[in-house]
Amino acid sequence: MGALGALAQESRLKVFRLLVRSGPDGVAAGDIARKLAVPHNTMSSHLAILTRAHLVSARKEGRSVIYAVDLEGTRALLSFLVEDCCRGKPHICAPLIASTLAECCP
């Protein structure tokens, strides 16, 4: 699962957590770099890795690129993490996944 590798790096994990807290509105790439005190070119690489891992998505607004959490990719990651939950009965954990994402990002 590429998502786990993407989140294994500290700066990318911080970006992901920032975007989860920001919800569907997202945050401009430059603002992410400033908030986390990461050089813009380095942040660009981190955002590209997170995008390829389907954890964040990007959209263009004027001259800015806005990044937001990718809900489907995040659901897939959470599903993978609880796949063997409850002795191979992942449907027991399904409400946890649904409620977690529904509360943060309706």
Rosetta constraint file for C-alpha pairs under 8 A:
AtomPair CA 1 CA 5 HARMONIC 7.25 0.50
AtomPair CA 1 CA 77 HARMONIC 7.93 0.50
AtomPair CA 2 CA 6 HARMONIC 6.19 0.50
AtomPair CA 2 CA 53 HARMONIC 5.42 0.50
AtomPair CA 3 CA 7 HARMONIC 6.24 0.50
AtomPair CA 3 CA 50 HARMONIC 7.42 0.50
AtomPair CA 3 CA 53 HARMONIC 4.90 0.50
AtomPair CA 3 CA 54 HARMONIC 7.18 0.50
AtomPair CA 3 CA 55 HARMONIC 6.78 0.50
AtomPair CA 3 CA 77 HARMONIC 6.74 0.50
AtomPair CA 4 CA 8 HARMONIC 6.11 0.50
AtomPair CA 4 CA 77 HARMONIC 7.89 0.50
AtomPair CA 5 CA 9 HARMONIC 7.52 0.50
AtomPair CA 6 CA 12 HARMONIC 6.75 0.50
AtomPair CA 6 CA 13 HARMONIC 7.79 0.50
AtomPair CA 6 CA 49 HARMONIC 6.30 0.50
AtomPair CA 6 CA 50 HARMONIC 5.92 0.50
AtomPair CA 6 CA 53 HARMONIC 6.61 0.50
AtomPair CA 7 CA 12 HARMONIC 5.75 0.50
AtomPair CA 7 CA 13 HARMONIC 4.87 0.50
AtomPair CA 7 CA 16 HARMONIC 7.78 0.50
AtomPair CA 7 CA 50 HARMONIC 7.85 0.50
AtomPair CA 8 CA 12 HARMONIC 7.59 0.50
AtomPair CA 8 CA 13 HARMONIC 6.93 0.50
AtomPair CA 9 CA 13 HARMONIC 6.24 0.50
AtomPair CA 10 CA 14 HARMONIC 6.29 0.50
AtomPair CA 11 CA 15 HARMONIC 6.26 0.50
AtomPair CA 11 CA 36 HARMONIC 8.00 0.50
AtomPair CA 11 CA 46 HARMONIC 7.63 0.50
AtomPair CA 12 CA 16 HARMONIC 6.13 0.50
AtomPair CA 12 CA 46 HARMONIC 5.84 0.50
AtomPair CA 12 CA 47 HARMONIC 7.54 0.50
AtomPair CA 12 CA 50 HARMONIC 7.21 0.50
AtomPair CA 13 CA 17 HARMONIC 6.15 0.50
AtomPair CA 14 CA 18 HARMONIC 6.08 0.50
AtomPair CA 14 CA 36 HARMONIC 7.73 0.50
AtomPair CA 15 CA 19 HARMONIC 6.19 0.50
AtomPair CA 15 CA 32 HARMONIC 7.15 0.50
AtomPair CA 15 CA 36 HARMONIC 7.74 0.50
AtomPair CA 16 CA 20 HARMONIC 6.13 0.50
AtomPair CA 16 CA 50 HARMONIC 7.89 0.50
AtomPair CA 16 CA 55 HARMONIC 7.50 0.50
AtomPair CA 16 CA 56 HARMONIC 7.46 0.50
AtomPair CA 16 CA 69 HARMONIC 7.07 0.50
AtomPair CA 17 CA 21 HARMONIC 6.24 0.50
AtomPair CA 18 CA 22 HARMONIC 6.19 0.50
AtomPair CA 19 CA 23 HARMONIC 6.36 0.50
AtomPair CA 19 CA 26 HARMONIC 6.16 0.50
AtomPair CA 19 CA 27 HARMONIC 7.00 0.50
AtomPair CA 19 CA 56 HARMONIC 7.96 0.50
AtomPair CA 19 CA 67 HARMONIC 7.40 0.50
AtomPair CA 19 CA 68 HARMONIC 5.54 0.50
AtomPair CA 19 CA 69 HARMONIC 5.51 0.50
AtomPair CA 20 CA 68 HARMONIC 7.50 0.50
AtomPair CA 20 CA 69 HARMONIC 5.70 0.50
AtomPair CA 20 CA 104 HARMONIC 7.31 0.50
AtomPair CA 20 CA 105 HARMONIC 7.90 0.50
AtomPair CA 21 CA 104 HARMONIC 7.38 0.50
AtomPair CA 22 CA 26 HARMONIC 5.62 0.50
AtomPair CA 22 CA 27 HARMONIC 7.07 0.50
AtomPair CA 22 CA 68 HARMONIC 7.53 0.50
AtomPair CA 23 CA 68 HARMONIC 6.84 0.50
AtomPair CA 23 CA 69 HARMONIC 6.96 0.50
AtomPair CA 23 CA 104 HARMONIC 6.62 0.50
AtomPair CA 23 CA 105 HARMONIC 5.41 0.50
AtomPair CA 24 CA 68 HARMONIC 5.80 0.50
AtomPair CA 24 CA 69 HARMONIC 6.82 0.50
AtomPair CA 24 CA 105 HARMONIC 6.28 0.50
AtomPair CA 25 CA 68 HARMONIC 6.65 0.50
AtomPair CA 26 CA 66 HARMONIC 5.91 0.50
AtomPair CA 26 CA 67 HARMONIC 5.14 0.50
AtomPair CA 26 CA 68 HARMONIC 4.07 0.50
AtomPair CA 26 CA 69 HARMONIC 7.24 0.50
AtomPair CA 27 CA 31 HARMONIC 6.54 0.50
AtomPair CA 27 CA 32 HARMONIC 6.47 0.50
AtomPair CA 27 CA 66 HARMONIC 5.26 0.50
AtomPair CA 27 CA 67 HARMONIC 5.42 0.50
AtomPair CA 27 CA 68 HARMONIC 6.55 0.50
AtomPair CA 28 CA 32 HARMONIC 6.34 0.50
AtomPair CA 28 CA 64 HARMONIC 6.22 0.50
AtomPair CA 28 CA 65 HARMONIC 5.60 0.50
AtomPair CA 28 CA 66 HARMONIC 4.23 0.50
AtomPair CA 28 CA 67 HARMONIC 6.11 0.50
AtomPair CA 29 CA 33 HARMONIC 6.37 0.50
AtomPair CA 29 CA 43 HARMONIC 7.73 0.50
AtomPair CA 29 CA 44 HARMONIC 7.61 0.50
AtomPair CA 29 CA 64 HARMONIC 7.36 0.50
AtomPair CA 29 CA 65 HARMONIC 5.93 0.50
AtomPair CA 29 CA 66 HARMONIC 6.06 0.50
AtomPair CA 29 CA 67 HARMONIC 6.55 0.50
AtomPair CA 30 CA 34 HARMONIC 6.23 0.50
AtomPair CA 30 CA 40 HARMONIC 6.72 0.50
AtomPair CA 31 CA 35 HARMONIC 5.97 0.50
AtomPair CA 32 CA 36 HARMONIC 6.14 0.50
AtomPair CA 32 CA 43 HARMONIC 7.90 0.50
AtomPair CA 33 CA 37 HARMONIC 5.69 0.50
AtomPair CA 33 CA 38 HARMONIC 4.97 0.50
AtomPair CA 33 CA 39 HARMONIC 6.28 0.50
AtomPair CA 33 CA 40 HARMONIC 5.76 0.50
AtomPair CA 33 CA 43 HARMONIC 5.90 0.50
AtomPair CA 34 CA 38 HARMONIC 6.56 0.50
AtomPair CA 34 CA 39 HARMONIC 7.92 0.50
AtomPair CA 38 CA 42 HARMONIC 6.65 0.50
AtomPair CA 38 CA 43 HARMONIC 6.12 0.50
AtomPair CA 39 CA 43 HARMONIC 6.12 0.50
AtomPair CA 40 CA 44 HARMONIC 6.09 0.50
AtomPair CA 41 CA 45 HARMONIC 6.58 0.50
AtomPair CA 42 CA 46 HARMONIC 6.40 0.50
AtomPair CA 43 CA 47 HARMONIC 6.05 0.50
AtomPair CA 44 CA 48 HARMONIC 6.17 0.50
AtomPair CA 45 CA 49 HARMONIC 6.33 0.50
AtomPair CA 46 CA 50 HARMONIC 6.29 0.50
AtomPair CA 47 CA 51 HARMONIC 6.01 0.50
AtomPair CA 47 CA 56 HARMONIC 7.69 0.50
AtomPair CA 48 CA 52 HARMONIC 6.15 0.50
AtomPair CA 49 CA 53 HARMONIC 6.22 0.50
AtomPair CA 50 CA 54 HARMONIC 6.38 0.50
AtomPair CA 50 CA 55 HARMONIC 5.43 0.50
AtomPair CA 50 CA 56 HARMONIC 5.76 0.50
AtomPair CA 51 CA 55 HARMONIC 5.86 0.50
AtomPair CA 51 CA 56 HARMONIC 4.92 0.50
AtomPair CA 51 CA 57 HARMONIC 5.72 0.50
AtomPair CA 51 CA 58 HARMONIC 7.62 0.50
AtomPair CA 53 CA 73 HARMONIC 7.65 0.50
AtomPair CA 54 CA 70 HARMONIC 6.26 0.50
AtomPair CA 54 CA 72 HARMONIC 7.85 0.50
AtomPair CA 54 CA 73 HARMONIC 4.81 0.50
AtomPair CA 54 CA 74 HARMONIC 7.43 0.50
AtomPair CA 55 CA 69 HARMONIC 5.99 0.50
AtomPair CA 55 CA 70 HARMONIC 4.97 0.50
AtomPair CA 55 CA 71 HARMONIC 7.45 0.50
AtomPair CA 55 CA 73 HARMONIC 5.18 0.50
AtomPair CA 55 CA 74 HARMONIC 5.61 0.50
AtomPair CA 56 CA 67 HARMONIC 6.44 0.50
AtomPair CA 56 CA 68 HARMONIC 5.47 0.50
AtomPair CA 56 CA 69 HARMONIC 4.33 0.50
AtomPair CA 56 CA 70 HARMONIC 4.41 0.50
AtomPair CA 56 CA 73 HARMONIC 7.76 0.50
AtomPair CA 57 CA 67 HARMONIC 5.59 0.50
AtomPair CA 57 CA 68 HARMONIC 5.51 0.50
AtomPair CA 57 CA 69 HARMONIC 6.22 0.50
AtomPair CA 57 CA 70 HARMONIC 5.38 0.50
AtomPair CA 58 CA 65 HARMONIC 6.35 0.50
AtomPair CA 58 CA 66 HARMONIC 5.51 0.50
AtomPair CA 58 CA 67 HARMONIC 4.50 0.50
AtomPair CA 58 CA 68 HARMONIC 6.53 0.50
AtomPair CA 59 CA 65 HARMONIC 5.66 0.50
AtomPair CA 59 CA 66 HARMONIC 5.30 0.50
AtomPair CA 59 CA 67 HARMONIC 6.62 0.50
AtomPair CA 60 CA 64 HARMONIC 5.90 0.50
AtomPair CA 60 CA 65 HARMONIC 4.62 0.50
AtomPair CA 60 CA 66 HARMONIC 6.16 0.50
AtomPair CA 61 CA 65 HARMONIC 6.13 0.50
AtomPair CA 61 CA 66 HARMONIC 6.84 0.50
AtomPair CA 69 CA 74 HARMONIC 7.59 0.50
AtomPair CA 70 CA 74 HARMONIC 6.09 0.50
AtomPair CA 71 CA 75 HARMONIC 6.00 0.50
AtomPair CA 71 CA 101 HARMONIC 7.36 0.50
AtomPair CA 71 CA 105 HARMONIC 7.82 0.50
AtomPair CA 72 CA 76 HARMONIC 6.18 0.50
AtomPair CA 73 CA 77 HARMONIC 6.29 0.50
AtomPair CA 74 CA 78 HARMONIC 6.21 0.50
AtomPair CA 75 CA 79 HARMONIC 6.01 0.50
AtomPair CA 75 CA 97 HARMONIC 6.84 0.50
AtomPair CA 75 CA 98 HARMONIC 8.00 0.50
AtomPair CA 75 CA 101 HARMONIC 7.56 0.50
AtomPair CA 76 CA 80 HARMONIC 6.13 0.50
AtomPair CA 77 CA 81 HARMONIC 6.24 0.50
AtomPair CA 78 CA 82 HARMONIC 6.36 0.50
AtomPair CA 78 CA 97 HARMONIC 6.48 0.50
AtomPair CA 79 CA 83 HARMONIC 5.77 0.50
AtomPair CA 79 CA 90 HARMONIC 7.88 0.50
AtomPair CA 79 CA 94 HARMONIC 7.64 0.50
AtomPair CA 79 CA 97 HARMONIC 7.16 0.50
AtomPair CA 82 CA 90 HARMONIC 6.29 0.50
AtomPair CA 82 CA 93 HARMONIC 6.79 0.50
AtomPair CA 83 CA 88 HARMONIC 6.81 0.50
AtomPair CA 83 CA 89 HARMONIC 7.66 0.50
AtomPair CA 83 CA 90 HARMONIC 5.28 0.50
AtomPair CA 84 CA 88 HARMONIC 4.50 0.50
AtomPair CA 84 CA 89 HARMONIC 6.82 0.50
AtomPair CA 84 CA 90 HARMONIC 6.30 0.50
AtomPair CA 85 CA 89 HARMONIC 6.13 0.50
AtomPair CA 85 CA 90 HARMONIC 5.43 0.50
AtomPair CA 85 CA 92 HARMONIC 7.78 0.50
AtomPair CA 85 CA 93 HARMONIC 6.83 0.50
AtomPair CA 86 CA 90 HARMONIC 6.67 0.50
AtomPair CA 86 CA 92 HARMONIC 7.02 0.50
AtomPair CA 86 CA 93 HARMONIC 7.74 0.50
AtomPair CA 89 CA 93 HARMONIC 7.83 0.50
AtomPair CA 90 CA 94 HARMONIC 6.34 0.50
AtomPair CA 91 CA 95 HARMONIC 7.69 0.50
AtomPair CA 93 CA 97 HARMONIC 6.76 0.50
AtomPair CA 94 CA 98 HARMONIC 6.22 0.50
AtomPair CA 95 CA 99 HARMONIC 5.89 0.50
AtomPair CA 96 CA 100 HARMONIC 5.98 0.50
AtomPair CA 97 CA 101 HARMONIC 6.44 0.50
AtomPair CA 98 CA 102 HARMONIC 5.91 0.50
AtomPair CA 99 CA 103 HARMONIC 5.92 0.50
AtomPair CA 100 CA 104 HARMONIC 6.55 0.50
AtomPair CA 101 CA 105 HARMONIC 5.61 0.50
AtomPair CA 101 CA 106 HARMONIC 7.14 0.50
AtomPair CA 102 CA 106 HARMONIC 4.77 0.50
